[in-house]
Amino acid sequence: MHLEPIDEAVNTQSFQVGLGFPDLGKPGALKMLTFVVPMDIVKGRKYFVAGGGDGGTMLELEASYYYPLTDNLAIAPAFYVISNPNNFDRNPGIYVGNLRAQFNF
C-alpha cells in the first residue's frame, strides 16, 4: 500500500455557546441551554476516510435542568437535538431525552 502525502491543509472548526440560569425555580438548581458545532470541515474533506460528510454541518442543541430534591439527591433531565449527524445533510435528525439521578454521599 502506498500512501500519498497530503498536498494541502485540513482545516476544521468547532465552537460551543451556552447560557446558564442558576437558581431557576429553586436555590441550587441550574437550567442550561447549549448550542454546539462539534466539527465543521472547512478544507481537506477528501482526506477523511469516511469522506467527512457531504457538505452538511452537524449541529447540536441541548436543554438540561439540574434540580436538587434534597441535600443528597438531584435529578437532571436533558433533551438533545442533533441535525445533520456526521456532517451528512441526508442523515435524519436525532432526538435524545434522558433523565439522570445524582446521589451525593
DSSP file (Angstrom, degrees, kcal/mol; ACC not computed):
  #  RESIDUE AA STRUCTURE BP1 BP2  ACC     N-H-->O    O-->H-N    N-H-->O    O-->H-N    TCO  KAPPA ALPHA  PHI   PSI    X-CA   Y-CA   Z-CA
    1    1 A M              0   0    0      0, 0.0     2,-0.5     0, 0.0     0, 0.0   0.000 360.0 360.0 360.0 129.3    0.0    0.0    0.0
    2    2 A H        -     0   0    0      2,-0.0     2,-0.5     0, 0.0     0, 0.0  -0.943 360.0-155.3-112.7 125.7    1.4    3.4   -1.0
    3    3 A L        -     0   0    0     -2,-0.5     0, 0.0     0, 0.0     0, 0.0  -0.860   9.6-140.6-102.4 130.4    0.2    6.5    0.7
    4    4 A E        -     0   0    0     -2,-0.5     3,-0.1     1,-0.1     2,-0.0  -0.677  27.1-110.9 -84.5 140.4    0.4    9.8   -1.0
    5    5 A P        -     0   0    0      0, 0.0     2,-0.3     0, 0.0    -1,-0.1  -0.366  38.0 -97.7 -67.9 151.6    1.3   12.8    1.2
    6    6 A I        -     0   0    0      1,-0.1     4,-0.1    -2,-0.0     3,-0.0  -0.556  31.9-163.8 -70.6 127.5   -1.3   15.4    1.9
    7    7 A D        +     0   0    0     -2,-0.3     2,-0.3     2,-0.1    -1,-0.1   0.373  68.1  28.3 -98.1   4.5   -0.8   18.2   -0.6
    8    8 A E  S    S-     0   0    0     36,-0.1     2,-0.1    35,-0.0    35,-0.0  -0.960  89.9 -84.1-153.6 170.5   -3.0   20.8    1.3
    9    9 A A        -     0   0    0     -2,-0.3     2,-0.6     1,-0.0    -2,-0.1  -0.420  27.2-136.8 -78.7 152.3   -4.1   21.6    4.8
   10   10 A V        -     0   0    0     -2,-0.1     2,-0.5    34,-0.1    34,-0.2  -0.961  27.2-171.2-105.6 117.6   -7.1   20.1    6.6
   11   11 A N  E     +A   43   0A   0     32,-2.1    31,-2.5    -2,-0.6    32,-1.8  -0.943  10.2 168.0-116.8 128.6   -9.0   22.8    8.3
   12   12 A T  E     -A   41   0A   0     -2,-0.5     2,-0.3    29,-0.2    29,-0.2  -0.908  12.6-162.1-129.4 160.7  -11.8   22.2   10.7
   13   13 A Q  E     +A   40   0A   0     27,-2.0    27,-2.9    -2,-0.3     2,-0.3  -0.992   9.4 173.8-141.3 151.4  -13.6   24.5   13.1
   14   14 A S  E     +     0   0A   0     -2,-0.3     2,-0.3    25,-0.2    25,-0.1  -0.986   2.7 172.4-150.1 155.6  -15.8   23.9   16.1
   15   15 A F  E     -A   37   0A   0     22,-1.7    22,-2.7    -2,-0.3     2,-0.3  -0.989  15.7-152.8-159.6 164.0  -17.5   26.0   18.8
   16   16 A Q  E     -A   36   0A   0     -2,-0.3     2,-0.4    20,-0.2    20,-0.2  -0.997   7.6-174.4-143.1 136.7  -19.9   26.0   21.7
   17   17 A V  E     +A   35   0A   0     18,-2.7    18,-3.1    -2,-0.3     2,-0.3  -0.996  15.2 171.6-130.5 135.9  -22.2   28.7   23.1
   18   18 A G  E     -A   34   0A   0     -2,-0.4     2,-0.4    16,-0.2    16,-0.2  -0.975  23.9-150.4-145.8 159.5  -24.2   28.3   26.2
   19   19 A L  E     -A   33   0A   0     14,-2.8    14,-2.4    -2,-0.3     2,-0.4  -0.988  12.9-162.9-126.9 138.9  -26.4   30.0   28.7
   20   20 A G  E     -A   32   0A   0     -2,-0.4    12,-0.2    12,-0.2    -2,-0.0  -0.972   7.3-164.2-123.4 139.8  -26.9   29.1   32.3
   21   21 A F  E >   -A   31   0A   0     10,-2.9    10,-1.7    -2,-0.4     3,-1.0  -0.820  18.4-156.9-122.8  89.0  -29.6   30.2   34.6
   22   22 A P  E 3  S+A   30   0A   0      0, 0.0     8,-0.2     0, 0.0     3,-0.1  -0.313  71.7  11.2 -69.9 149.7  -28.6   29.5   38.2
   23   23 A D  T 3  S+     0   0    0      6,-3.1     2,-0.8     1,-0.2     7,-0.2   0.743  80.7 164.7  59.1  28.3  -31.2   29.1   41.0
   24   24 A L  S <  S-     0   0    0     -3,-1.0    -1,-0.2     5,-0.3     6,-0.1  -0.670  74.5  -9.0 -78.6 112.1  -34.0   28.9   38.4
   25   25 A G  S    S+     0   0    0     -2,-0.8    -1,-0.2    -3,-0.1    -2,-0.0   0.055 141.5  20.1  91.3 -25.6  -37.1   27.5   40.3
   26   26 A K  S >  S-     0   0    0      3,-0.0     3,-2.1     0, 0.0     2,-0.1  -0.932  92.5 -88.5-169.3 143.9  -35.1   26.6   43.4
   27   27 A P  T 3  S+     0   0    0      0, 0.0     3,-0.1     0, 0.0    -3,-0.0  -0.414 116.6  23.5 -59.0 132.0  -31.8   27.5   45.1
   28   28 A G  T 3  S+     0   0    0      1,-0.4     2,-0.1    -2,-0.1    -4,-0.0   0.254  95.7 122.2  93.8 -11.3  -29.1   25.2   43.8
   29   29 A A    <   -     0   0    0     -3,-2.1    -6,-3.1    38,-0.1    -1,-0.4  -0.427  43.0-162.9 -79.7 159.3  -31.0   24.5   40.5
   30   30 A L  E     -AB  22  66A   0     36,-2.2    36,-3.1    -8,-0.2     2,-0.4  -0.918   9.0-163.5-149.3 118.7  -29.4   25.2   37.1
   31   31 A K  E     -AB  21  65A   0    -10,-1.7   -10,-2.9    -2,-0.3     2,-0.4  -0.865  18.1-170.2 -97.8 133.9  -31.1   25.5   33.7
   32   32 A M  E     -AB  20  64A   0     32,-3.0    32,-2.5    -2,-0.4     2,-0.4  -0.986  16.7-172.8-131.2 138.2  -28.7   25.2   30.8
   33   33 A L  E     -AB  19  63A   0    -14,-2.4   -14,-2.8    -2,-0.4     2,-0.4  -0.999  16.5-178.7-124.3 128.9  -29.1   25.8   27.0
   34   34 A T  E     -AB  18  62A   0     28,-2.6    28,-2.8    -2,-0.4     2,-0.4  -0.987  17.1-165.6-134.9 138.3  -26.2   24.9   24.8
   35   35 A F  E     -AB  17  61A   0    -18,-3.1   -18,-2.7    -2,-0.4     2,-0.4  -0.993  19.1-177.5-121.5 129.5  -25.6   25.1   21.0
   36   36 A V  E     -AB  16  60A   0     24,-2.7    24,-2.6    -2,-0.4   -20,-0.2  -0.981  29.4-168.2-133.0 136.7  -22.6   23.2   19.6
   37   37 A V  E     -A   15   0A   0    -22,-2.7   -22,-1.7    -2,-0.4     3,-0.2  -0.927  19.6-171.1-112.2  99.9  -21.0   22.7   16.2
   38   38 A P  E     -     0   0A   0      0, 0.0     2,-0.2     0, 0.0    -1,-0.1   0.864  66.7 -11.2 -67.4 -37.3  -18.7   19.8   17.1
   39   39 A M  E     -     0   0A   0     19,-0.3     2,-0.5    -3,-0.1    19,-0.5  -0.760  57.3-174.8-165.3 117.4  -16.7   19.7   13.9
   40   40 A D  E     -A   13   0A   0    -27,-2.9   -27,-2.0    -3,-0.2     2,-0.7  -0.968  24.2-138.4-112.9 121.6  -17.2   21.6   10.6
   41   41 A I  E     +A   12   0A   0     -2,-0.5   -29,-0.2    11,-0.2     3,-0.1  -0.711  26.7 172.4 -84.9 114.6  -14.8   20.6    7.8
   42   42 A V  E     +     0   0A   0    -31,-2.5     2,-0.3    -2,-0.7   -30,-0.2   0.836  66.0   3.6 -89.7 -38.3  -13.7   23.8    6.1
   43   43 A K  E    S+A   11   0A   0    -32,-1.8   -32,-2.1     1,-0.1    -1,-0.3  -0.996 114.5  36.5-151.2 143.3  -11.0   22.4    3.8
   44   44 A G    >   +     0   0    0     -2,-0.3     3,-2.0   -34,-0.2     4,-0.2   0.714  55.5 151.9  90.2  22.9   -9.5   19.0    3.1
   45   45 A R  G >   +     0   0    0      1,-0.3     3,-1.7     2,-0.2     6,-0.1   0.817  66.2  66.8 -54.0 -34.1  -12.7   16.9    3.2
   46   46 A K  G 3  S+     0   0    0      1,-0.3    -1,-0.3     6,-0.1     5,-0.1   0.661  90.4  64.5 -66.0 -15.1  -11.2   14.4    0.8
   47   47 A Y  G <  S+     0   0    0     -3,-2.0     2,-0.4     4,-0.1    -1,-0.3   0.513  79.4  97.1 -88.1  -4.2   -8.6   13.3    3.3
   48   48 A F  S X  S-     0   0    0     -3,-1.7     3,-1.9    -4,-0.2     5,-0.1  -0.711  76.4-134.4 -85.4 135.5  -11.2   11.9    5.8
   49   49 A V  T 3  S+     0   0    0     -2,-0.4    -1,-0.1     1,-0.3    -3,-0.0   0.886 107.5  42.4 -56.6 -43.0  -11.6    8.1    5.5
   50   50 A A  T >  S-     0   0    0      1,-0.0     3,-0.7    -3,-0.0    -1,-0.3   0.335 122.3-105.0 -87.1   8.3  -15.4    8.4    5.5
   51   51 A G  T <   -     0   0    0     -3,-1.9    -2,-0.1     1,-0.2    -3,-0.1   0.346  45.8 -99.1  86.3  -8.3  -15.4   11.4    3.2
   52   52 A G  T 3  S-     0   0    0     -6,-0.1     3,-0.4    -5,-0.1   -11,-0.2   0.735  73.4 -68.7  68.4  21.7  -16.1   13.9    6.0
   53   53 A G    <   -     0   0    0     -3,-0.7    35,-0.3     1,-0.2    34,-0.1  -0.425  62.0 -73.2  92.7-171.1  -19.8   14.0    5.2
   54   54 A D  S    S-     0   0    0     33,-1.6    -1,-0.2    -2,-0.1    34,-0.1   0.068  84.9 -72.6-115.6  23.3  -21.5   15.5    2.1
   55   55 A G  S    S+     0   0    0     32,-0.6    33,-0.2     1,-0.4    -2,-0.1   0.296  94.2 129.3 104.7  -8.7  -21.0   19.2    3.0
   56   56 A G        -     0   0    0     31,-1.1     2,-0.5    30,-0.1    -1,-0.4  -0.361  54.1-131.4 -73.9 159.9  -23.6   19.4    5.8
   57   57 A T        -     0   0    0    -17,-0.1     2,-0.2    -3,-0.1   -17,-0.1  -0.964  17.0-130.8-115.6 120.8  -22.7   20.8    9.1
   58   58 A M        -     0   0    0     -2,-0.5     2,-0.4   -19,-0.5   -19,-0.3  -0.503  28.0-171.5 -70.3 133.7  -23.6   18.9   12.2
   59   59 A L  E     - C   0  83A   0     24,-1.9    24,-2.5    -2,-0.2     2,-0.4  -0.973   7.5-164.2-128.7 142.1  -25.4   21.0   14.8
   60   60 A E  E     -BC  36  82A   0    -24,-2.6   -24,-2.7    -2,-0.4     2,-0.4  -0.987   4.4-172.4-128.6 138.0  -26.4   20.1   18.4
   61   61 A L  E     -BC  35  81A   0     20,-2.3    20,-2.4    -2,-0.4     2,-0.4  -0.998   9.9-173.5-127.3 129.3  -28.8   21.8   20.7
   62   62 A E  E     -BC  34  80A   0    -28,-2.8   -28,-2.6    -2,-0.4     2,-0.4  -0.975  11.9-175.6-127.4 136.8  -29.1   20.8   24.3
   63   63 A A  E     +BC  33  79A   0     16,-2.4    16,-2.5    -2,-0.4     2,-0.3  -0.997  19.3 163.9-125.9 125.8  -31.5   21.8   27.1
   64   64 A S  E     -BC  32  78A   0    -32,-2.5   -32,-3.0    -2,-0.4     2,-0.4  -0.952  22.0-158.4-141.2 160.9  -30.9   20.5   30.6
   65   65 A Y  E     -B   31   0A   0     12,-2.1     2,-0.6    -2,-0.3   -34,-0.2  -0.953   6.2-156.0-145.5 118.3  -32.0   21.2   34.1
   66   66 A Y  E     -B   30   0A   0    -36,-3.1   -36,-2.2    -2,-0.4    10,-0.2  -0.863  20.2-180.0 -94.7 120.1  -30.3   20.2   37.3
   67   67 A Y  E     -D   75   0A   0      8,-3.1     8,-2.5    -2,-0.6     2,-0.4  -0.937  18.9-145.7-129.2 109.4  -32.8   20.1   40.1
   68   68 A P  E     -D   74   0A   0      0, 0.0     6,-0.3     0, 0.0     3,-0.1  -0.586  15.1-178.4 -75.3 128.1  -31.8   19.2   43.7
   69   69 A L  S    S-     0   0    0      4,-2.4     2,-0.2    -2,-0.4     5,-0.2   0.844  71.8 -10.2 -89.6 -41.9  -34.5   17.3   45.5
   70   70 A T  S    S-     0   0    0      3,-2.3    -1,-0.2     0, 0.0     3,-0.2  -0.775  86.1 -84.2-139.6-175.4  -32.6   17.0   48.8
   71   71 A D  S    S+     0   0    0     -2,-0.2     3,-0.1     1,-0.2     0, 0.0   0.771 130.5  32.3 -65.0 -24.2  -29.1   17.7   50.0
   72   72 A N  S    S+     0   0    0      1,-0.1    32,-2.5    31,-0.1     2,-0.4   0.443 115.4  57.1-113.6  -2.3  -28.1   14.3   48.7
   73   73 A L  E     + E   0 103A   0     30,-0.2    -4,-2.4    -3,-0.2    -3,-2.3  -0.994  51.9 164.2-138.8 133.6  -30.3   13.7   45.7
   74   74 A A  E     -DE  68 102A   0     28,-2.1    28,-3.1    -2,-0.4     2,-0.3  -0.974  22.1-144.1-140.5 155.0  -30.9   15.6   42.5
   75   75 A I  E     -DE  67 101A   0     -8,-2.5    -8,-3.1    -2,-0.3    26,-0.2  -0.908   8.8-168.1-116.9 152.1  -32.4   14.9   39.1
   76   76 A A  E     - E   0 100A   0     24,-2.7    24,-1.1    -2,-0.3   -10,-0.2  -0.696   4.5-171.5-142.0  84.6  -31.2   16.2   35.8
   77   77 A P  E     - E   0  99A   0      0, 0.0   -12,-2.1     0, 0.0     2,-0.3  -0.486  12.3-178.0 -73.0 149.5  -33.5   15.8   32.8
   78   78 A A  E     -CE  64  98A   0     20,-2.3    20,-2.4   -14,-0.2     2,-0.4  -0.991  17.8-160.7-147.5 152.4  -32.0   16.7   29.4
   79   79 A F  E     -CE  63  97A   0    -16,-2.5   -16,-2.4    -2,-0.3     2,-0.4  -0.998  10.9-168.6-136.7 131.8  -33.1   16.8   25.8
   80   80 A Y  E     -CE  62  96A   0     16,-3.2    16,-2.4    -2,-0.4     2,-0.4  -0.943   8.4-166.9-122.6 140.5  -30.7   16.9   22.8
   81   81 A V  E     -CE  61  95A   0    -20,-2.4   -20,-2.3    -2,-0.4     2,-0.5  -0.997   8.3-172.6-124.0 125.5  -31.4   17.6   19.1
   82   82 A I  E     -CE  60  94A   0     12,-2.8    12,-2.7    -2,-0.4     2,-0.3  -0.974   3.9-168.7-120.8 119.5  -28.7   16.6   16.6
   83   83 A S  E     +C   59   0A   0    -24,-2.5   -24,-1.9    -2,-0.5     4,-0.2  -0.821  67.5  11.4-108.4 150.7  -29.1   17.7   13.0
   84   84 A N  S >  S-     0   0    0      7,-0.5     3,-1.7    -2,-0.3     4,-0.3   0.926  84.9-147.9  52.8  53.3  -27.0   16.5   10.0
   85   85 A P  G >  S+     0   0    0      0, 0.0     3,-1.3     0, 0.0     6,-0.2  -0.193  77.4   8.0 -52.9 139.6  -25.3   13.7   12.0
   86   86 A N  G 3  S-     0   0    0      1,-0.2     3,-0.1   -33,-0.1   -30,-0.1   0.732 129.7 -71.2  58.5  26.4  -21.7   13.0   10.9
   87   87 A N  G <  S+     0   0    0     -3,-1.7   -33,-1.6     1,-0.2   -31,-1.1   0.804  98.5 134.1  63.0  32.3  -21.9   16.1    8.6
   88   88 A F    X   -     0   0    0     -3,-1.3     3,-1.1    -4,-0.3    -1,-0.2  -0.964  46.3-157.5-112.4 119.9  -24.3   14.5    6.2
   89   89 A D  T 3  S+     0   0    0     -2,-0.5    -5,-0.2     1,-0.2    -1,-0.1   0.831  93.3  56.6 -60.5 -32.7  -27.3   16.6    5.1
   90   90 A R  T 3  S+     0   0    0     -6,-0.1    -1,-0.2     2,-0.1    -2,-0.0   0.594  82.3 101.3 -81.9  -9.5  -29.3   13.5    4.1
   91   91 A N  S <  S-     0   0    0     -3,-1.1    -7,-0.5    -6,-0.2     3,-0.1  -0.569  78.9-116.8 -73.2 136.1  -29.0   11.9    7.6
   92   92 A P        -     0   0    0      0, 0.0    -1,-0.1     0, 0.0    -4,-0.1  -0.338  36.1 -93.5 -70.0 155.5  -32.2   12.3    9.6
   93   93 A G        -     0   0    0     -9,-0.1     2,-0.4   -10,-0.1   -10,-0.2  -0.252  34.1-134.6 -65.5 156.3  -32.1   14.3   12.8
   94   94 A I  E     -E   82   0A   0    -12,-2.7   -12,-2.8    -3,-0.1     2,-0.5  -0.951  15.2-166.2-116.5 133.7  -31.5   12.5   16.2
   95   95 A Y  E     -E   81   0A   0     -2,-0.4     2,-0.4   -14,-0.2   -14,-0.2  -0.984   9.5-179.3-122.9 126.0  -33.6   13.3   19.2
   96   96 A V  E     -E   80   0A   0    -16,-2.4   -16,-3.2    -2,-0.5     2,-0.4  -0.987   7.4-178.5-130.4 131.3  -32.5   12.1   22.6
   97   97 A G  E     +E   79   0A   0     -2,-0.4     2,-0.3   -18,-0.2   -18,-0.2  -0.980  11.2 171.2-123.4 142.0  -34.1   12.5   26.0
   98   98 A N  E     -E   78   0A   0    -20,-2.4   -20,-2.3    -2,-0.4     2,-0.4  -0.981  24.7-149.6-146.2 161.0  -32.7   11.3   29.3
   99   99 A L  E     -E   77   0A   0     -2,-0.3     2,-0.4   -22,-0.2    -2,-0.0  -0.977  19.3-170.1-132.6 118.1  -33.3   11.5   33.0
  100  100 A R  E     -E   76   0A   0    -24,-1.1   -24,-2.7    -2,-0.4     2,-0.4  -0.865   9.5-153.1-111.4 141.5  -30.3   11.3   35.3
  101  101 A A  E     -E   75   0A   0     -2,-0.4     2,-0.5   -26,-0.2   -26,-0.2  -0.937   9.2-158.0-110.6 137.2  -30.3   10.9   39.1
  102  102 A Q  E     -E   74   0A   0    -28,-3.1   -28,-2.1    -2,-0.4     2,-0.5  -0.969   4.3-166.5-120.9 125.0  -27.3   12.2   41.1
  103  103 A F  E     -E   73   0A   0     -2,-0.5     2,-0.5   -30,-0.2   -30,-0.2  -0.928   4.2-159.8-110.0 130.0  -26.6   10.8   44.5
  104  104 A N              0   0    0    -32,-2.5    -2,-0.0    -2,-0.5   -33,-0.0  -0.933 360.0 360.0-110.8 131.3  -24.1   12.7   46.8
  105  105 A F              0   0    0     -2,-0.5    -1,-0.1     0, 0.0   -33,-0.1   0.376 360.0 360.0-112.3 360.0  -22.5   10.8   49.7
